[in-house]
């Protein structure tokens, strides 16, 4: 099971959702917040995702 997404802002104006592995390092799936929210608006999910796991709906 994957960990919850965390919101980071590496520098001002660049917000991203990231996941960390069991050692606390970033995994490869980093998503820009603007792209994530736009994708959410385009898709109508049949199944809701748990809080913090917004990219895992409809599985």
Secondary structure, DSSP 8 states (H G I E B T S, - for coil): -----EEEEEETTEEEEE-B-TTS-B-S--EEHHHHHHHHHH---SS---TT-GGG---
